[in-house]
Amino acid sequence: MQKLGVDRQLKTVPDQAAVTSRAVDRCRSCGHQDECAVWLDENEQPDDPPDYCRNRDLIARLQRAGGLRWRAG
């Protein structure tokens, strides 16, 4: 969330704790942890998450709410 610049928007959503918990659960249950760790290390200021990211839709909504660049879909 920090790499993609949406951590501030996440703090403003209704029921932020539950939304964050679900995002963490999606991340933990993903089969791409090693690939994601490499992606995070190699991308300083990415515009969008990798295609396999299970939080892509959430990130896109947060980016739209913050007026940021990337739009999913």
Predicted model as a PDB file, atoms N, CA, C, CB and O in Angstrom, pLDDT in the B-factor column:
MODEL        1                                                                  
ATOM      1  N   MET A   1       0.834  -1.185   0.000  1.00 90.00           N  
ATOM      2  CA  MET A   1       0.000   0.000   0.000  1.00 90.00           C  
ATOM      3  C   MET A   1       0.884   1.256   0.000  1.00 90.00           C  
ATOM      4  CB  MET A   1      -0.952  -0.006   1.221  1.00 90.00           C  
ATOM      5  O   MET A   1       0.578   2.238  -0.677  1.00 90.00           O  
ATOM      6  N   GLN A   2       1.971   1.215   0.758  1.00 89.00           N  
ATOM      7  CA  GLN A   2       2.870   2.365   0.794  1.00 89.00           C  
ATOM      8  C   GLN A   2       3.550   2.582  -0.551  1.00 89.00           C  
ATOM      9  CB  GLN A   2       3.919   2.181   1.883  1.00 89.00           C  
ATOM     10  O   GLN A   2       3.616   3.712  -1.036  1.00 89.00           O  
ATOM     11  N   LYS A   3       4.053   1.515  -1.154  1.00 91.00           N  
ATOM     12  CA  LYS A   3       4.743   1.634  -2.446  1.00 91.00           C  
ATOM     13  C   LYS A   3       3.852   2.254  -3.507  1.00 91.00           C  
ATOM     14  CB  LYS A   3       5.223   0.270  -2.916  1.00 91.00           C  
ATOM     15  O   LYS A   3       4.323   2.994  -4.370  1.00 91.00           O  
ATOM     16  N   LEU A   4       2.579   1.953  -3.440  1.00 91.00           N  
ATOM     17  CA  LEU A   4       1.635   2.448  -4.432  1.00 91.00           C  
ATOM     18  C   LEU A   4       0.971   3.752  -4.005  1.00 91.00           C  
ATOM     19  CB  LEU A   4       0.581   1.405  -4.700  1.00 91.00           C  
ATOM     20  O   LEU A   4       0.129   4.289  -4.725  1.00 91.00           O  
ATOM     21  N   GLY A   5       1.344   4.255  -2.850  1.00 88.00           N  
ATOM     22  CA  GLY A   5       0.866   5.561  -2.408  1.00 88.00           C  
ATOM     23  C   GLY A   5      -0.576   5.606  -1.961  1.00 88.00           C  
ATOM     24  O   GLY A   5      -1.203   6.663  -2.027  1.00 88.00           O  
ATOM     25  N   VAL A   6      -1.126   4.485  -1.506  1.00 91.00           N  
ATOM     26  CA  VAL A   6      -2.528   4.475  -1.102  1.00 91.00           C  
ATOM     27  C   VAL A   6      -2.716   4.259   0.399  1.00 91.00           C  
ATOM     28  CB  VAL A   6      -3.265   3.404  -1.859  1.00 91.00           C  
ATOM     29  O   VAL A   6      -3.848   4.123   0.863  1.00 91.00           O  
ATOM     30  N   ASP A   7      -1.645   4.227   1.147  1.00 89.00           N  
ATOM     31  CA  ASP A   7      -1.756   3.992   2.589  1.00 89.00           C  
ATOM     32  C   ASP A   7      -2.546   5.098   3.278  1.00 89.00           C  
ATOM     33  CB  ASP A   7      -0.370   3.880   3.215  1.00 89.00           C  
ATOM     34  O   ASP A   7      -3.264   4.827   4.240  1.00 89.00           O  
ATOM     35  N   ARG A   8      -2.429   6.328   2.812  1.00 89.00           N  
ATOM     36  CA  ARG A   8      -3.203   7.431   3.415  1.00 89.00           C  
ATOM     37  C   ARG A   8      -4.690   7.280   3.142  1.00 89.00           C  
ATOM     38  CB  ARG A   8      -2.717   8.785   2.882  1.00 89.00           C  
ATOM     39  O   ARG A   8      -5.515   7.504   4.027  1.00 89.00           O  
ATOM     40  N   GLN A   9      -5.036   6.895   1.900  1.00 89.00           N  
ATOM     41  CA  GLN A   9      -6.443   6.709   1.555  1.00 89.00           C  
ATOM     42  C   GLN A   9      -7.043   5.557   2.356  1.00 89.00           C  
ATOM     43  CB  GLN A   9      -6.599   6.450   0.048  1.00 89.00           C  
ATOM     44  O   GLN A   9      -8.207   5.617   2.752  1.00 89.00           O  
ATOM     45  N   LEU A  10      -6.260   4.516   2.594  1.00 90.00           N  
ATOM     46  CA  LEU A  10      -6.746   3.370   3.353  1.00 90.00           C  
ATOM     47  C   LEU A  10      -7.173   3.791   4.754  1.00 90.00           C  
ATOM     48  CB  LEU A  10      -5.669   2.284   3.432  1.00 90.00           C  
ATOM     49  O   LEU A  10      -8.132   3.249   5.302  1.00 90.00           O  
ATOM     50  N   LYS A  11      -6.470   4.745   5.326  1.00 89.00           N  
ATOM     51  CA  LYS A  11      -6.783   5.203   6.683  1.00 89.00           C  
ATOM     52  C   LYS A  11      -8.104   5.964   6.757  1.00 89.00           C  
ATOM     53  CB  LYS A  11      -5.665   6.082   7.200  1.00 89.00           C  
ATOM     54  O   LYS A  11      -8.627   6.188   7.849  1.00 89.00           O  
ATOM     55  N   THR A  12      -8.645   6.360   5.612  1.00 89.00           N  
ATOM     56  CA  THR A  12      -9.869   7.168   5.613  1.00 89.00           C  
ATOM     57  C   THR A  12     -11.125   6.377   5.262  1.00 89.00           C  
ATOM     58  CB  THR A  12      -9.719   8.305   4.648  1.00 89.00           C  
ATOM     59  O   THR A  12     -12.227   6.923   5.326  1.00 89.00           O  
ATOM     60  N   VAL A  13     -10.986   5.107   4.893  1.00 89.00           N  
ATOM     61  CA  VAL A  13     -12.158   4.329   4.497  1.00 89.00           C  
ATOM     62  C   VAL A  13     -12.977   3.920   5.717  1.00 89.00           C  
ATOM     63  CB  VAL A  13     -11.733   3.086   3.706  1.00 89.00           C  
ATOM     64  O   VAL A  13     -12.427   3.717   6.799  1.00 89.00           O  
ATOM     65  N   PRO A  14     -14.287   3.801   5.541  1.00 90.00           N  
ATOM     66  CA  PRO A  14     -15.115   3.315   6.642  1.00 90.00           C  
ATOM     67  C   PRO A  14     -14.670   1.907   7.049  1.00 90.00           C  
ATOM     68  CB  PRO A  14     -16.613   3.319   6.242  1.00 90.00           C  
ATOM     69  O   PRO A  14     -14.334   1.082   6.200  1.00 90.00           O  
ATOM     70  N   ASP A  15     -14.674   1.651   8.335  1.00 92.00           N  
ATOM     71  CA  ASP A  15     -14.273   0.351   8.884  1.00 92.00           C  
ATOM     72  C   ASP A  15     -12.864  -0.020   8.431  1.00 92.00           C  
ATOM     73  CB  ASP A  15     -15.270  -0.743   8.459  1.00 92.00           C  
ATOM     74  O   ASP A  15     -12.603  -1.146   8.008  1.00 92.00           O  
ATOM     75  N   GLN A  16     -11.980   0.939   8.528  1.00 92.00           N  
ATOM     76  CA  GLN A  16     -10.602   0.802   8.063  1.00 92.00           C  
ATOM     77  C   GLN A  16      -9.914  -0.422   8.645  1.00 92.00           C  
ATOM     78  CB  GLN A  16      -9.812   2.040   8.411  1.00 92.00           C  
ATOM     79  O   GLN A  16      -9.156  -1.083   7.935  1.00 92.00           O  
ATOM     80  N   ALA A  17     -10.145  -0.743   9.885  1.00 94.00           N  
ATOM     81  CA  ALA A  17      -9.482  -1.896  10.513  1.00 94.00           C  
ATOM     82  C   ALA A  17      -9.890  -3.197   9.821  1.00 94.00           C  
ATOM     83  CB  ALA A  17      -9.825  -1.966  12.019  1.00 94.00           C  
ATOM     84  O   ALA A  17      -9.042  -4.050   9.562  1.00 94.00           O  
ATOM     85  N   ALA A  18     -11.163  -3.354   9.525  1.00 95.00           N  
ATOM     86  CA  ALA A  18     -11.646  -4.565   8.859  1.00 95.00           C  
ATOM     87  C   ALA A  18     -11.134  -4.643   7.423  1.00 95.00           C  
ATOM     88  CB  ALA A  18     -13.180  -4.609   8.873  1.00 95.00           C  
ATOM     89  O   ALA A  18     -10.747  -5.717   6.962  1.00 95.00           O  
ATOM     90  N   VAL A  19     -11.129  -3.520   6.718  1.00 94.00           N  
ATOM     91  CA  VAL A  19     -10.635  -3.488   5.339  1.00 94.00           C  
ATOM     92  C   VAL A  19      -9.156  -3.861   5.321  1.00 94.00           C  
ATOM     93  CB  VAL A  19     -10.855  -2.083   4.700  1.00 94.00           C  
ATOM     94  O   VAL A  19      -8.720  -4.647   4.480  1.00 94.00           O  
ATOM     95  N   THR A  20      -8.396  -3.304   6.237  1.00 94.00           N  
ATOM     96  CA  THR A  20      -6.966  -3.613   6.330  1.00 94.00           C  
ATOM     97  C   THR A  20      -6.754  -5.082   6.660  1.00 94.00           C  
ATOM     98  CB  THR A  20      -6.290  -2.732   7.391  1.00 94.00           C  
ATOM     99  O   THR A  20      -5.886  -5.731   6.077  1.00 94.00           O  
ATOM    100  N   SER A  21      -7.531  -5.605   7.581  1.00 96.00           N  
ATOM    101  CA  SER A  21      -7.416  -7.014   7.961  1.00 96.00           C  
ATOM    102  C   SER A  21      -7.686  -7.935   6.770  1.00 96.00           C  
ATOM    103  CB  SER A  21      -8.385  -7.336   9.103  1.00 96.00           C  
ATOM    104  O   SER A  21      -6.966  -8.912   6.563  1.00 96.00           O  
ATOM    105  N   ARG A  22      -8.714  -7.625   5.995  1.00 96.00           N  
ATOM    106  CA  ARG A  22      -9.016  -8.445   4.814  1.00 96.00           C  
ATOM    107  C   ARG A  22      -7.902  -8.339   3.774  1.00 96.00           C  
ATOM    108  CB  ARG A  22     -10.359  -8.017   4.191  1.00 96.00           C  
ATOM    109  O   ARG A  22      -7.557  -9.332   3.133  1.00 96.00           O  
ATOM    110  N   ALA A  23      -7.345  -7.155   3.607  1.00 95.00           N  
ATOM    111  CA  ALA A  23      -6.239  -6.984   2.654  1.00 95.00           C  
ATOM    112  C   ALA A  23      -5.027  -7.807   3.091  1.00 95.00           C  
ATOM    113  CB  ALA A  23      -5.853  -5.487   2.527  1.00 95.00           C  
ATOM    114  O   ALA A  23      -4.378  -8.448   2.265  1.00 95.00           O  
ATOM    115  N   VAL A  24      -4.730  -7.788   4.365  1.00 94.00           N  
ATOM    116  CA  VAL A  24      -3.611  -8.576   4.893  1.00 94.00           C  
ATOM    117  C   VAL A  24      -3.879 -10.066   4.693  1.00 94.00           C  
ATOM    118  CB  VAL A  24      -3.381  -8.265   6.398  1.00 94.00           C  
ATOM    119  O   VAL A  24      -2.982 -10.810   4.297  1.00 94.00           O  
ATOM    120  N   ASP A  25      -5.097 -10.500   4.962  1.00 96.00           N  
ATOM    121  CA  ASP A  25      -5.451 -11.907   4.758  1.00 96.00           C  
ATOM    122  C   ASP A  25      -5.281 -12.322   3.298  1.00 96.00           C  
ATOM    123  CB  ASP A  25      -6.892 -12.160   5.207  1.00 96.00           C  
ATOM    124  O   ASP A  25      -4.771 -13.406   3.013  1.00 96.00           O  
ATOM    125  N   ARG A  26      -5.710 -11.455   2.370  1.00 95.00           N  
ATOM    126  CA  ARG A  26      -5.539 -11.764   0.945  1.00 95.00           C  
ATOM    127  C   ARG A  26      -4.062 -11.877   0.599  1.00 95.00           C  
ATOM    128  CB  ARG A  26      -6.209 -10.688   0.068  1.00 95.00           C  
ATOM    129  O   ARG A  26      -3.662 -12.751  -0.170  1.00 95.00           O  
ATOM    130  N   CYS A  27      -3.267 -11.002   1.159  1.00 94.00           N  
ATOM    131  CA  CYS A  27      -1.823 -11.017   0.911  1.00 94.00           C  
ATOM    132  C   CYS A  27      -1.203 -12.310   1.458  1.00 94.00           C  
ATOM    133  CB  CYS A  27      -1.147  -9.776   1.558  1.00 94.00           C  
ATOM    134  O   CYS A  27      -0.425 -12.970   0.769  1.00 94.00           O  
ATOM    135  N   ARG A  28      -1.542 -12.654   2.660  1.00 93.00           N  
ATOM    136  CA  ARG A  28      -0.969 -13.850   3.298  1.00 93.00           C  
ATOM    137  C   ARG A  28      -1.385 -15.138   2.612  1.00 93.00           C  
ATOM    138  CB  ARG A  28      -1.375 -13.907   4.752  1.00 93.00           C  
ATOM    139  O   ARG A  28      -0.628 -16.109   2.620  1.00 93.00           O  
ATOM    140  N   SER A  29      -2.576 -15.171   2.016  1.00 95.00           N  
ATOM    141  CA  SER A  29      -3.049 -16.395   1.386  1.00 95.00           C  
ATOM    142  C   SER A  29      -2.659 -16.479  -0.092  1.00 95.00           C  
ATOM    143  CB  SER A  29      -4.551 -16.494   1.525  1.00 95.00           C  
ATOM    144  O   SER A  29      -3.010 -17.443  -0.772  1.00 95.00           O  
ATOM    145  N   CYS A  30      -1.948 -15.492  -0.577  1.00 93.00           N  
ATOM    146  CA  CYS A  30      -1.505 -15.461  -1.970  1.00 93.00           C  
ATOM    147  C   CYS A  30      -0.330 -16.427  -2.156  1.00 93.00           C  
ATOM    148  CB  CYS A  30      -1.101 -14.015  -2.390  1.00 93.00           C  
ATOM    149  O   CYS A  30       0.479 -16.604  -1.245  1.00 93.00           O  
ATOM    150  N   GLY A  31      -0.240 -17.029  -3.293  1.00 94.00           N  
ATOM    151  CA  GLY A  31       0.858 -17.942  -3.580  1.00 94.00           C  
ATOM    152  C   GLY A  31       2.067 -17.272  -4.205  1.00 94.00           C  
ATOM    153  O   GLY A  31       2.943 -17.952  -4.739  1.00 94.00           O  
ATOM    154  N   HIS A  32       2.128 -15.946  -4.144  1.00 96.00           N  
ATOM    155  CA  HIS A  32       3.200 -15.208  -4.817  1.00 96.00           C  
ATOM    156  C   HIS A  32       4.075 -14.412  -3.843  1.00 96.00           C  
ATOM    157  CB  HIS A  32       2.604 -14.268  -5.848  1.00 96.00           C  
ATOM    158  O   HIS A  32       4.642 -13.391  -4.234  1.00 96.00           O  
ATOM    159  N   GLN A  33       4.197 -14.845  -2.605  1.00 92.00           N  
ATOM    160  CA  GLN A  33       4.944 -14.061  -1.619  1.00 92.00           C  
ATOM    161  C   GLN A  33       6.385 -13.774  -2.056  1.00 92.00           C  
ATOM    162  CB  GLN A  33       4.954 -14.788  -0.290  1.00 92.00           C  
ATOM    163  O   GLN A  33       6.851 -12.639  -1.960  1.00 92.00           O  
ATOM    164  N   ASP A  34       7.084 -14.806  -2.534  1.00 94.00           N  
ATOM    165  CA  ASP A  34       8.474 -14.597  -2.952  1.00 94.00           C  
ATOM    166  C   ASP A  34       8.554 -13.666  -4.150  1.00 94.00           C  
ATOM    167  CB  ASP A  34       9.140 -15.932  -3.286  1.00 94.00           C  
ATOM    168  O   ASP A  34       9.385 -12.759  -4.188  1.00 94.00           O  
ATOM    169  N   GLU A  35       7.688 -13.894  -5.122  1.00 95.00           N  
ATOM    170  CA  GLU A  35       7.642 -13.047  -6.315  1.00 95.00           C  
ATOM    171  C   GLU A  35       7.303 -11.599  -5.928  1.00 95.00           C  
ATOM    172  CB  GLU A  35       6.602 -13.594  -7.331  1.00 95.00           C  
ATOM    173  O   GLU A  35       7.876 -10.654  -6.470  1.00 95.00           O  
ATOM    174  N   CYS A  36       6.382 -11.443  -5.000  1.00 94.00           N  
ATOM    175  CA  CYS A  36       5.986 -10.108  -4.558  1.00 94.00           C  
ATOM    176  C   CYS A  36       7.132  -9.405  -3.831  1.00 94.00           C  
ATOM    177  CB  CYS A  36       4.756 -10.192  -3.647  1.00 94.00           C  
ATOM    178  O   CYS A  36       7.349  -8.209  -4.025  1.00 94.00           O  
ATOM    179  N   ALA A  37       7.860 -10.139  -2.998  1.00 94.00           N  
ATOM    180  CA  ALA A  37       8.994  -9.548  -2.280  1.00 94.00           C  
ATOM    181  C   ALA A  37      10.022  -9.003  -3.274  1.00 94.00           C  
ATOM    182  CB  ALA A  37       9.653 -10.594  -1.342  1.00 94.00           C  
ATOM    183  O   ALA A  37      10.566  -7.917  -3.075  1.00 94.00           O  
ATOM    184  N   VAL A  38      10.282  -9.753  -4.334  1.00 96.00           N  
ATOM    185  CA  VAL A  38      11.210  -9.292  -5.369  1.00 96.00           C  
ATOM    186  C   VAL A  38      10.638  -8.059  -6.061  1.00 96.00           C  
ATOM    187  CB  VAL A  38      11.488 -10.415  -6.402  1.00 96.00           C  
ATOM    188  O   VAL A  38      11.353  -7.082  -6.284  1.00 96.00           O  
ATOM    189  N   TRP A  39       9.337  -8.105  -6.404  1.00 95.00           N  
ATOM    190  CA  TRP A  39       8.687  -6.969  -7.062  1.00 95.00           C  
ATOM    191  C   TRP A  39       8.789  -5.716  -6.194  1.00 95.00           C  
ATOM    192  CB  TRP A  39       7.208  -7.291  -7.362  1.00 95.00           C  
ATOM    193  O   TRP A  39       9.107  -4.638  -6.696  1.00 95.00           O  
ATOM    194  N   LEU A  40       8.523  -5.854  -4.904  1.00 93.00           N  
ATOM    195  CA  LEU A  40       8.605  -4.706  -3.991  1.00 93.00           C  
ATOM    196  C   LEU A  40      10.020  -4.145  -3.938  1.00 93.00           C  
ATOM    197  CB  LEU A  40       8.149  -5.108  -2.581  1.00 93.00           C  
ATOM    198  O   LEU A  40      10.204  -2.928  -3.901  1.00 93.00           O  
ATOM    199  N   ASP A  41      11.025  -5.026  -3.933  1.00 95.00           N  
ATOM    200  CA  ASP A  41      12.420  -4.576  -3.899  1.00 95.00           C  
ATOM    201  C   ASP A  41      12.836  -3.874  -5.185  1.00 95.00           C  
ATOM    202  CB  ASP A  41      13.339  -5.755  -3.645  1.00 95.00           C  
ATOM    203  O   ASP A  41      13.636  -2.940  -5.152  1.00 95.00           O  
ATOM    204  N   GLU A  42      12.302  -4.314  -6.307  1.00 95.00           N  
ATOM    205  CA  GLU A  42      12.732  -3.800  -7.606  1.00 95.00           C  
ATOM    206  C   GLU A  42      11.958  -2.573  -8.082  1.00 95.00           C  
ATOM    207  CB  GLU A  42      12.609  -4.876  -8.626  1.00 95.00           C  
ATOM    208  O   GLU A  42      12.373  -1.926  -9.042  1.00 95.00           O  
ATOM    209  N   ASN A  43      10.855  -2.244  -7.438  1.00 94.00           N  
ATOM    210  CA  ASN A  43      10.010  -1.134  -7.898  1.00 94.00           C  
ATOM    211  C   ASN A  43       9.933  -0.046  -6.835  1.00 94.00           C  
ATOM    212  CB  ASN A  43       8.592  -1.636  -8.248  1.00 94.00           C  
ATOM    213  O   ASN A  43       9.314  -0.223  -5.786  1.00 94.00           O  
ATOM    214  N   GLU A  44      10.569   1.076  -7.126  1.00 90.00           N  
ATOM    215  CA  GLU A  44      10.590   2.185  -6.163  1.00 90.00           C  
ATOM    216  C   GLU A  44       9.262   2.923  -6.094  1.00 90.00           C  
ATOM    217  CB  GLU A  44      11.690   3.162  -6.522  1.00 90.00           C  
ATOM    218  O   GLU A  44       8.734   3.149  -5.005  1.00 90.00           O  
ATOM    219  N   GLN A  45       8.713   3.304  -7.251  1.00 88.00           N  
ATOM    220  CA  GLN A  45       7.456   4.052  -7.310  1.00 88.00           C  
ATOM    221  C   GLN A  45       6.582   3.503  -8.426  1.00 88.00           C  
ATOM    222  CB  GLN A  45       7.720   5.561  -7.522  1.00 88.00           C  
ATOM    223  O   GLN A  45       6.414   4.149  -9.461  1.00 88.00           O  
ATOM    224  N   PRO A  46       6.026   2.317  -8.223  1.00 92.00           N  
ATOM    225  CA  PRO A  46       5.211   1.704  -9.279  1.00 92.00           C  
ATOM    226  C   PRO A  46       3.883   2.439  -9.465  1.00 92.00           C  
ATOM    227  CB  PRO A  46       4.948   0.230  -8.956  1.00 92.00           C  
ATOM    228  O   PRO A  46       3.365   3.063  -8.539  1.00 92.00           O  
ATOM    229  N   ASP A  47       3.349   2.349 -10.675  1.00 89.00           N  
ATOM    230  CA  ASP A  47       2.045   2.941 -10.968  1.00 89.00           C  
ATOM    231  C   ASP A  47       0.899   2.017 -10.590  1.00 89.00           C  
ATOM    232  CB  ASP A  47       1.951   3.294 -12.435  1.00 89.00           C  
ATOM    233  O   ASP A  47      -0.193   2.466 -10.242  1.00 89.00           O  
ATOM    234  N   ASP A  48       1.163   0.725 -10.665  1.00 92.00           N  
ATOM    235  CA  ASP A  48       0.110  -0.243 -10.378  1.00 92.00           C  
ATOM    236  C   ASP A  48       0.715  -1.518  -9.801  1.00 92.00           C  
ATOM    237  CB  ASP A  48      -0.703  -0.558 -11.650  1.00 92.00           C  
ATOM    238  O   ASP A  48       1.906  -1.774  -9.977  1.00 92.00           O  
ATOM    239  N   PRO A  49      -0.088  -2.308  -9.122  1.00 94.00           N  
ATOM    240  CA  PRO A  49       0.408  -3.555  -8.538  1.00 94.00           C  
ATOM    241  C   PRO A  49       0.619  -4.607  -9.624  1.00 94.00           C  
ATOM    242  CB  PRO A  49      -0.572  -4.080  -7.470  1.00 94.00           C  
ATOM    243  O   PRO A  49       0.124  -4.456 -10.741  1.00 94.00           O  
ATOM    244  N   PRO A  50       1.347  -5.660  -9.301  1.00 95.00           N  
ATOM    245  CA  PRO A  50       1.516  -6.740 -10.287  1.00 95.00           C  
ATOM    246  C   PRO A  50       0.175  -7.408 -10.598  1.00 95.00           C  
ATOM    247  CB  PRO A  50       2.525  -7.792  -9.769  1.00 95.00           C  
ATOM    248  O   PRO A  50      -0.762  -7.340  -9.802  1.00 95.00           O  
ATOM    249  N   ASP A  51       0.097  -8.042 -11.743  1.00 94.00           N  
ATOM    250  CA  ASP A  51      -1.155  -8.666 -12.190  1.00 94.00           C  
ATOM    251  C   ASP A  51      -1.691  -9.707 -11.215  1.00 94.00           C  
ATOM    252  CB  ASP A  51      -0.952  -9.307 -13.535  1.00 94.00           C  
ATOM    253  O   ASP A  51      -2.905  -9.884 -11.111  1.00 94.00           O  
ATOM    254  N   TYR A  52      -0.820 -10.387 -10.511  1.00 95.00           N  
ATOM    255  CA  TYR A  52      -1.253 -11.449  -9.599  1.00 95.00           C  
ATOM    256  C   TYR A  52      -1.752 -10.927  -8.249  1.00 95.00           C  
ATOM    257  CB  TYR A  52      -0.116 -12.409  -9.370  1.00 95.00           C  
ATOM    258  O   TYR A  52      -2.249 -11.710  -7.439  1.00 95.00           O  
ATOM    259  N   CYS A  53      -1.634  -9.651  -7.995  1.00 96.00           N  
ATOM    260  CA  CYS A  53      -1.986  -9.089  -6.683  1.00 96.00           C  
ATOM    261  C   CYS A  53      -3.466  -9.286  -6.379  1.00 96.00           C  
ATOM    262  CB  CYS A  53      -1.636  -7.594  -6.627  1.00 96.00           C  
ATOM    263  O   CYS A  53      -4.332  -8.891  -7.160  1.00 96.00           O  
ATOM    264  N   ARG A  54      -3.738  -9.889  -5.255  1.00 96.00           N  
ATOM    265  CA  ARG A  54      -5.118 -10.148  -4.846  1.00 96.00           C  
ATOM    266  C   ARG A  54      -5.794  -8.895  -4.287  1.00 96.00           C  
ATOM    267  CB  ARG A  54      -5.153 -11.260  -3.805  1.00 96.00           C  
ATOM    268  O   ARG A  54      -6.992  -8.915  -4.003  1.00 96.00           O  
ATOM    269  N   ASN A  55      -5.043  -7.814  -4.129  1.00 96.00           N  
ATOM    270  CA  ASN A  55      -5.596  -6.557  -3.637  1.00 96.00           C  
ATOM    271  C   ASN A  55      -5.678  -5.492  -4.740  1.00 96.00           C  
ATOM    272  CB  ASN A  55      -4.754  -6.040  -2.478  1.00 96.00           C  
ATOM    273  O   ASN A  55      -5.833  -4.306  -4.450  1.00 96.00           O  
ATOM    274  N   ARG A  56      -5.573  -5.918  -5.996  1.00 94.00           N  
ATOM    275  CA  ARG A  56      -5.605  -4.966  -7.121  1.00 94.00           C  
ATOM    276  C   ARG A  56      -6.854  -4.094  -7.106  1.00 94.00           C  
ATOM    277  CB  ARG A  56      -5.528  -5.716  -8.445  1.00 94.00           C  
ATOM    278  O   ARG A  56      -6.762  -2.879  -7.276  1.00 94.00           O  
ATOM    279  N   ASP A  57      -8.015  -4.699  -6.906  1.00 94.00           N  
ATOM    280  CA  ASP A  57      -9.261  -3.924  -6.921  1.00 94.00           C  
ATOM    281  C   ASP A  57      -9.297  -2.904  -5.785  1.00 94.00           C  
ATOM    282  CB  ASP A  57     -10.471  -4.860  -6.819  1.00 94.00           C  
ATOM    283  O   ASP A  57      -9.690  -1.756  -5.992  1.00 94.00           O  
ATOM    284  N   LEU A  58      -8.895  -3.316  -4.603  1.00 95.00           N  
ATOM    285  CA  LEU A  58      -8.845  -2.397  -3.465  1.00 95.00           C  
ATOM    286  C   LEU A  58      -7.876  -1.257  -3.747  1.00 95.00           C  
ATOM    287  CB  LEU A  58      -8.433  -3.142  -2.181  1.00 95.00           C  
ATOM    288  O   LEU A  58      -8.193  -0.093  -3.504  1.00 95.00           O  
ATOM    289  N   ILE A  59      -6.707  -1.589  -4.255  1.00 94.00           N  
ATOM    290  CA  ILE A  59      -5.703  -0.559  -4.557  1.00 94.00           C  
ATOM    291  C   ILE A  59      -6.237   0.411  -5.603  1.00 94.00           C  
ATOM    292  CB  ILE A  59      -4.387  -1.205  -5.050  1.00 94.00           C  
ATOM    293  O   ILE A  59      -6.051   1.622  -5.476  1.00 94.00           O  
ATOM    294  N   ALA A  60      -6.896  -0.106  -6.633  1.00 92.00           N  
ATOM    295  CA  ALA A  60      -7.462   0.771  -7.671  1.00 92.00           C  
ATOM    296  C   ALA A  60      -8.503   1.717  -7.080  1.00 92.00           C  
ATOM    297  CB  ALA A  60      -8.093  -0.066  -8.799  1.00 92.00           C  
ATOM    298  O   ALA A  60      -8.524   2.903  -7.407  1.00 92.00           O  
ATOM    299  N   ARG A  61      -9.369   1.191  -6.207  1.00 91.00           N  
ATOM    300  CA  ARG A  61     -10.386   2.057  -5.577  1.00 91.00           C  
ATOM    301  C   ARG A  61      -9.717   3.137  -4.723  1.00 91.00           C  
ATOM    302  CB  ARG A  61     -11.359   1.213  -4.703  1.00 91.00           C  
ATOM    303  O   ARG A  61     -10.142   4.292  -4.736  1.00 91.00           O  
ATOM    304  N   LEU A  62      -8.689   2.768  -3.995  1.00 92.00           N  
ATOM    305  CA  LEU A  62      -7.990   3.738  -3.157  1.00 92.00           C  
ATOM    306  C   LEU A  62      -7.276   4.776  -4.011  1.00 92.00           C  
ATOM    307  CB  LEU A  62      -6.990   3.032  -2.238  1.00 92.00           C  
ATOM    308  O   LEU A  62      -7.243   5.954  -3.654  1.00 92.00           O  
ATOM    309  N   GLN A  63      -6.705   4.353  -5.135  1.00 90.00           N  
ATOM    310  CA  GLN A  63      -6.048   5.307  -6.031  1.00 90.00           C  
ATOM    311  C   GLN A  63      -7.056   6.281  -6.615  1.00 90.00           C  
ATOM    312  CB  GLN A  63      -5.315   4.573  -7.157  1.00 90.00           C  
ATOM    313  O   GLN A  63      -6.784   7.478  -6.706  1.00 90.00           O  
ATOM    314  N   ARG A  64      -8.218   5.776  -7.012  1.00 88.00           N  
ATOM    315  CA  ARG A  64      -9.257   6.678  -7.534  1.00 88.00           C  
ATOM    316  C   ARG A  64      -9.686   7.674  -6.462  1.00 88.00           C  
ATOM    317  CB  ARG A  64     -10.481   5.872  -8.033  1.00 88.00           C  
ATOM    318  O   ARG A  64      -9.871   8.857  -6.747  1.00 88.00           O  
ATOM    319  N   ALA A  65      -9.844   7.194  -5.233  1.00 83.00           N  
ATOM    320  CA  ALA A  65     -10.257   8.069  -4.129  1.00 83.00           C  
ATOM    321  C   ALA A  65      -9.223   9.155  -3.866  1.00 83.00           C  
ATOM    322  CB  ALA A  65     -10.487   7.251  -2.855  1.00 83.00           C  
ATOM    323  O   ALA A  65      -9.562  10.269  -3.466  1.00 83.00           O  
ATOM    324  N   GLY A  66      -7.973   8.821  -4.093  1.00 77.00           N  
ATOM    325  CA  GLY A  66      -6.891   9.790  -3.871  1.00 77.00           C  
ATOM    326  C   GLY A  66      -6.522  10.576  -5.108  1.00 77.00           C  
ATOM    327  O   GLY A  66      -5.622  11.415  -5.060  1.00 77.00           O  
ATOM    328  N   GLY A  67      -7.204  10.320  -6.230  1.00 76.00           N  
ATOM    329  CA  GLY A  67      -6.902  11.030  -7.463  1.00 76.00           C  
ATOM    330  C   GLY A  67      -5.561  10.634  -8.059  1.00 76.00           C  
ATOM    331  O   GLY A  67      -4.924  11.437  -8.740  1.00 76.00           O  
ATOM    332  N   LEU A  68      -5.125   9.398  -7.810  1.00 62.00           N  
ATOM    333  CA  LEU A  68      -3.838   8.939  -8.322  1.00 62.00           C  
ATOM    334  C   LEU A  68      -3.990   8.382  -9.727  1.00 62.00           C  
ATOM    335  CB  LEU A  68      -3.233   7.882  -7.395  1.00 62.00           C  
ATOM    336  O   LEU A  68      -5.101   8.294 -10.250  1.00 62.00           O  
ATOM    337  N   ARG A  69      -2.876   8.006 -10.334  1.00 56.00           N  
ATOM    338  CA  ARG A  69      -2.786   7.691 -11.759  1.00 56.00           C  
ATOM    339  C   ARG A  69      -3.556   6.472 -12.235  1.00 56.00           C  
ATOM    340  CB  ARG A  69      -1.393   7.507 -12.106  1.00 56.00           C  
ATOM    341  O   ARG A  69      -4.424   6.585 -13.101  1.00 56.00           O  
ATOM    342  N   TRP A  70      -3.256   5.335 -11.691  1.00 49.00           N  
ATOM    343  CA  TRP A  70      -3.674   4.048 -12.261  1.00 49.00           C  
ATOM    344  C   TRP A  70      -5.151   3.782 -12.066  1.00 49.00           C  
ATOM    345  CB  TRP A  70      -2.878   2.923 -11.649  1.00 49.00           C  
ATOM    346  O   TRP A  70      -5.723   4.128 -11.033  1.00 49.00           O  
ATOM    347  N   ARG A  71      -5.760   3.171 -13.052  1.00 47.00           N  
ATOM    348  CA  ARG A  71      -7.156   2.756 -12.972  1.00 47.00           C  
ATOM    349  C   ARG A  71      -7.247   1.294 -13.395  1.00 47.00           C  
ATOM    350  CB  ARG A  71      -8.072   3.660 -13.865  1.00 47.00           C  
ATOM    351  O   ARG A  71      -6.826   0.946 -14.498  1.00 47.00           O  
ATOM    352  N   ALA A  72      -7.775   0.458 -12.559  1.00 48.00           N  
ATOM    353  CA  ALA A  72      -7.934  -0.964 -12.901  1.00 48.00           C  
ATOM    354  C   ALA A  72      -9.054  -1.138 -13.899  1.00 48.00           C  
ATOM    355  CB  ALA A  72      -8.210  -1.808 -11.643  1.00 48.00           C  
ATOM    356  O   ALA A  72      -9.986  -0.337 -13.962  1.00 48.00           O  
ATOM    357  N   GLY A  73      -8.946  -2.218 -14.691  1.00 48.00           N  
ATOM    358  CA  GLY A  73     -10.023  -2.573 -15.609  1.00 48.00           C  
ATOM    359  C   GLY A  73      -9.955  -1.794 -16.812  1.00 48.00           C  
ATOM    360  O   GLY A  73     -10.788  -1.960 -17.703  1.00 48.00           O  
TER     361      GLY A  73                                                      
ENDMDL                                                                          
END                                                                             
